[in-house]
Amino acid sequence: MAGQPLTGIARVYAAFTNSIAGIRAAWLNEEAFRQECLLVLAGVPLGLWIGQDAIERALLIGVLLNVLVVELLNSAVEATVDRIGFERHELSGRAKDIGSAAVFCALVLAGAVWLVVLMR
């Protein structure tokens, strides 16, 4: 029936297809996301090889995936702000700057974890 919320496997399937659409949109429209995907593509096998145990491997890979998560959220903020309007506004700029800062923090965290593991 139209208008009824999806439940069960239909809801899971809809959520999955929406997620794939979001990843595709980020890939097509966000150069930073594409660059970070390449970083993850190279970093995951390297992290599996460098990590001496499951914890190190999980940390090395997890912080890279975290960068993608934060980039996706930043891209969503930017798209929302741009949808509202392209005129300059202090709050719009602040929202975009804070999203960018979040990506920066995720990258610093990833670099720090990799550095600590490599220096052990």
Rosetta constraint file for C-alpha pairs under 8 A:
AtomPair CA 6 CA 10 HARMONIC 5.89 0.50
AtomPair CA 6 CA 11 HARMONIC 4.83 0.50
AtomPair CA 7 CA 11 HARMONIC 4.89 0.50
AtomPair CA 7 CA 12 HARMONIC 7.79 0.50
AtomPair CA 8 CA 12 HARMONIC 6.54 0.50
AtomPair CA 9 CA 13 HARMONIC 6.00 0.50
AtomPair CA 10 CA 14 HARMONIC 6.10 0.50
AtomPair CA 11 CA 15 HARMONIC 6.08 0.50
AtomPair CA 12 CA 16 HARMONIC 6.13 0.50
AtomPair CA 13 CA 17 HARMONIC 6.20 0.50
AtomPair CA 14 CA 18 HARMONIC 6.10 0.50
AtomPair CA 15 CA 19 HARMONIC 6.10 0.50
AtomPair CA 16 CA 20 HARMONIC 6.25 0.50
AtomPair CA 17 CA 21 HARMONIC 6.16 0.50
AtomPair CA 18 CA 22 HARMONIC 6.21 0.50
AtomPair CA 19 CA 23 HARMONIC 6.26 0.50
AtomPair CA 20 CA 24 HARMONIC 6.09 0.50
AtomPair CA 21 CA 25 HARMONIC 6.06 0.50
AtomPair CA 22 CA 26 HARMONIC 6.15 0.50
AtomPair CA 23 CA 27 HARMONIC 6.11 0.50
AtomPair CA 23 CA 72 HARMONIC 7.98 0.50
AtomPair CA 24 CA 28 HARMONIC 6.12 0.50
AtomPair CA 25 CA 29 HARMONIC 5.93 0.50
AtomPair CA 25 CA 30 HARMONIC 7.93 0.50
AtomPair CA 26 CA 30 HARMONIC 5.20 0.50
AtomPair CA 26 CA 33 HARMONIC 6.44 0.50
AtomPair CA 26 CA 34 HARMONIC 7.93 0.50
AtomPair CA 26 CA 72 HARMONIC 7.03 0.50
AtomPair CA 26 CA 75 HARMONIC 7.33 0.50
AtomPair CA 27 CA 31 HARMONIC 7.28 0.50
AtomPair CA 27 CA 33 HARMONIC 6.21 0.50
AtomPair CA 27 CA 34 HARMONIC 5.63 0.50
AtomPair CA 30 CA 34 HARMONIC 6.62 0.50
AtomPair CA 30 CA 75 HARMONIC 7.46 0.50
AtomPair CA 31 CA 35 HARMONIC 6.26 0.50
AtomPair CA 32 CA 36 HARMONIC 6.12 0.50
AtomPair CA 32 CA 71 HARMONIC 7.79 0.50
AtomPair CA 33 CA 37 HARMONIC 6.04 0.50
AtomPair CA 33 CA 68 HARMONIC 6.90 0.50
AtomPair CA 33 CA 71 HARMONIC 6.43 0.50
AtomPair CA 33 CA 72 HARMONIC 7.45 0.50
AtomPair CA 34 CA 38 HARMONIC 6.38 0.50
AtomPair CA 35 CA 39 HARMONIC 6.38 0.50
AtomPair CA 36 CA 40 HARMONIC 6.21 0.50
AtomPair CA 36 CA 67 HARMONIC 7.38 0.50
AtomPair CA 36 CA 68 HARMONIC 6.62 0.50
AtomPair CA 37 CA 41 HARMONIC 6.01 0.50
AtomPair CA 37 CA 68 HARMONIC 7.16 0.50
AtomPair CA 38 CA 42 HARMONIC 6.22 0.50
AtomPair CA 39 CA 43 HARMONIC 5.77 0.50
AtomPair CA 39 CA 64 HARMONIC 7.77 0.50
AtomPair CA 40 CA 44 HARMONIC 5.74 0.50
AtomPair CA 40 CA 61 HARMONIC 7.85 0.50
AtomPair CA 40 CA 64 HARMONIC 5.84 0.50
AtomPair CA 40 CA 65 HARMONIC 6.94 0.50
AtomPair CA 41 CA 45 HARMONIC 7.45 0.50
AtomPair CA 42 CA 46 HARMONIC 6.55 0.50
AtomPair CA 43 CA 47 HARMONIC 5.75 0.50
AtomPair CA 43 CA 60 HARMONIC 8.00 0.50
AtomPair CA 43 CA 61 HARMONIC 7.13 0.50
AtomPair CA 43 CA 64 HARMONIC 7.35 0.50
AtomPair CA 44 CA 48 HARMONIC 6.19 0.50
AtomPair CA 44 CA 60 HARMONIC 7.67 0.50
AtomPair CA 44 CA 61 HARMONIC 5.55 0.50
AtomPair CA 44 CA 64 HARMONIC 7.90 0.50
AtomPair CA 45 CA 49 HARMONIC 6.25 0.50
AtomPair CA 46 CA 50 HARMONIC 5.95 0.50
AtomPair CA 47 CA 51 HARMONIC 5.64 0.50
AtomPair CA 47 CA 57 HARMONIC 5.66 0.50
AtomPair CA 47 CA 60 HARMONIC 5.42 0.50
AtomPair CA 47 CA 61 HARMONIC 6.07 0.50
AtomPair CA 48 CA 57 HARMONIC 5.44 0.50
AtomPair CA 48 CA 61 HARMONIC 7.80 0.50
AtomPair CA 50 CA 57 HARMONIC 7.55 0.50
AtomPair CA 50 CA 118 HARMONIC 7.82 0.50
AtomPair CA 51 CA 55 HARMONIC 7.88 0.50
AtomPair CA 51 CA 56 HARMONIC 4.86 0.50
AtomPair CA 51 CA 57 HARMONIC 4.61 0.50
AtomPair CA 51 CA 60 HARMONIC 7.35 0.50
AtomPair CA 51 CA 117 HARMONIC 7.55 0.50
AtomPair CA 52 CA 56 HARMONIC 6.32 0.50
AtomPair CA 52 CA 57 HARMONIC 7.17 0.50
AtomPair CA 53 CA 57 HARMONIC 6.27 0.50
AtomPair CA 54 CA 58 HARMONIC 5.98 0.50
AtomPair CA 55 CA 59 HARMONIC 6.15 0.50
AtomPair CA 56 CA 60 HARMONIC 6.07 0.50
AtomPair CA 56 CA 117 HARMONIC 7.28 0.50
AtomPair CA 57 CA 61 HARMONIC 6.09 0.50
AtomPair CA 58 CA 62 HARMONIC 5.51 0.50
AtomPair CA 59 CA 63 HARMONIC 6.00 0.50
AtomPair CA 59 CA 113 HARMONIC 7.27 0.50
AtomPair CA 60 CA 64 HARMONIC 6.75 0.50
AtomPair CA 60 CA 110 HARMONIC 7.50 0.50
AtomPair CA 60 CA 113 HARMONIC 6.77 0.50
AtomPair CA 60 CA 114 HARMONIC 6.21 0.50
AtomPair CA 61 CA 65 HARMONIC 6.32 0.50
AtomPair CA 62 CA 66 HARMONIC 6.02 0.50
AtomPair CA 63 CA 67 HARMONIC 6.46 0.50
AtomPair CA 63 CA 106 HARMONIC 7.43 0.50
AtomPair CA 63 CA 109 HARMONIC 7.03 0.50
AtomPair CA 63 CA 110 HARMONIC 4.98 0.50
AtomPair CA 63 CA 113 HARMONIC 7.59 0.50
AtomPair CA 64 CA 68 HARMONIC 6.91 0.50
AtomPair CA 64 CA 110 HARMONIC 6.12 0.50
AtomPair CA 65 CA 69 HARMONIC 6.40 0.50
AtomPair CA 66 CA 70 HARMONIC 6.18 0.50
AtomPair CA 66 CA 106 HARMONIC 6.72 0.50
AtomPair CA 67 CA 71 HARMONIC 6.06 0.50
AtomPair CA 67 CA 103 HARMONIC 6.54 0.50
AtomPair CA 67 CA 106 HARMONIC 5.29 0.50
AtomPair CA 67 CA 107 HARMONIC 6.18 0.50
AtomPair CA 67 CA 110 HARMONIC 7.60 0.50
AtomPair CA 68 CA 72 HARMONIC 6.09 0.50
AtomPair CA 69 CA 73 HARMONIC 6.37 0.50
AtomPair CA 70 CA 74 HARMONIC 6.07 0.50
AtomPair CA 70 CA 102 HARMONIC 6.71 0.50
AtomPair CA 70 CA 103 HARMONIC 5.68 0.50
AtomPair CA 70 CA 106 HARMONIC 7.03 0.50
AtomPair CA 71 CA 75 HARMONIC 6.02 0.50
AtomPair CA 71 CA 103 HARMONIC 5.85 0.50
AtomPair CA 72 CA 76 HARMONIC 6.22 0.50
AtomPair CA 73 CA 77 HARMONIC 6.30 0.50
AtomPair CA 73 CA 99 HARMONIC 7.64 0.50
AtomPair CA 74 CA 78 HARMONIC 6.21 0.50
AtomPair CA 74 CA 96 HARMONIC 7.51 0.50
AtomPair CA 74 CA 99 HARMONIC 4.76 0.50
AtomPair CA 74 CA 100 HARMONIC 6.60 0.50
AtomPair CA 74 CA 102 HARMONIC 7.67 0.50
AtomPair CA 74 CA 103 HARMONIC 7.26 0.50
AtomPair CA 75 CA 79 HARMONIC 6.06 0.50
AtomPair CA 76 CA 80 HARMONIC 6.11 0.50
AtomPair CA 77 CA 81 HARMONIC 6.15 0.50
AtomPair CA 77 CA 95 HARMONIC 7.23 0.50
AtomPair CA 77 CA 96 HARMONIC 6.90 0.50
AtomPair CA 77 CA 99 HARMONIC 7.04 0.50
AtomPair CA 78 CA 82 HARMONIC 6.05 0.50
AtomPair CA 78 CA 95 HARMONIC 7.83 0.50
AtomPair CA 78 CA 96 HARMONIC 5.92 0.50
AtomPair CA 78 CA 99 HARMONIC 7.93 0.50
AtomPair CA 79 CA 83 HARMONIC 6.00 0.50
AtomPair CA 80 CA 84 HARMONIC 6.40 0.50
AtomPair CA 81 CA 85 HARMONIC 6.66 0.50
AtomPair CA 81 CA 86 HARMONIC 7.93 0.50
AtomPair CA 81 CA 92 HARMONIC 6.06 0.50
AtomPair CA 81 CA 95 HARMONIC 7.84 0.50
AtomPair CA 81 CA 96 HARMONIC 7.83 0.50
AtomPair CA 82 CA 86 HARMONIC 5.62 0.50
AtomPair CA 88 CA 92 HARMONIC 7.18 0.50
AtomPair CA 88 CA 93 HARMONIC 7.29 0.50
AtomPair CA 89 CA 93 HARMONIC 6.25 0.50
AtomPair CA 90 CA 94 HARMONIC 6.08 0.50
AtomPair CA 91 CA 95 HARMONIC 6.06 0.50
AtomPair CA 92 CA 96 HARMONIC 6.32 0.50
AtomPair CA 93 CA 97 HARMONIC 6.04 0.50
AtomPair CA 94 CA 98 HARMONIC 6.02 0.50
AtomPair CA 95 CA 99 HARMONIC 6.23 0.50
AtomPair CA 96 CA 100 HARMONIC 6.16 0.50
AtomPair CA 97 CA 101 HARMONIC 6.08 0.50
AtomPair CA 98 CA 102 HARMONIC 6.23 0.50
AtomPair CA 99 CA 103 HARMONIC 6.53 0.50
AtomPair CA 100 CA 104 HARMONIC 6.27 0.50
AtomPair CA 101 CA 105 HARMONIC 6.15 0.50
AtomPair CA 102 CA 106 HARMONIC 6.26 0.50
AtomPair CA 103 CA 107 HARMONIC 6.22 0.50
AtomPair CA 104 CA 108 HARMONIC 6.16 0.50
AtomPair CA 105 CA 109 HARMONIC 6.07 0.50
AtomPair CA 106 CA 110 HARMONIC 6.15 0.50
AtomPair CA 107 CA 111 HARMONIC 6.10 0.50
AtomPair CA 108 CA 112 HARMONIC 6.02 0.50
AtomPair CA 109 CA 113 HARMONIC 6.15 0.50
AtomPair CA 110 CA 114 HARMONIC 6.16 0.50
AtomPair CA 111 CA 115 HARMONIC 5.98 0.50
AtomPair CA 112 CA 116 HARMONIC 6.10 0.50
AtomPair CA 113 CA 117 HARMONIC 6.21 0.50
AtomPair CA 114 CA 118 HARMONIC 6.02 0.50
AtomPair CA 115 CA 119 HARMONIC 6.01 0.50
AtomPair CA 116 CA 120 HARMONIC 6.33 0.50
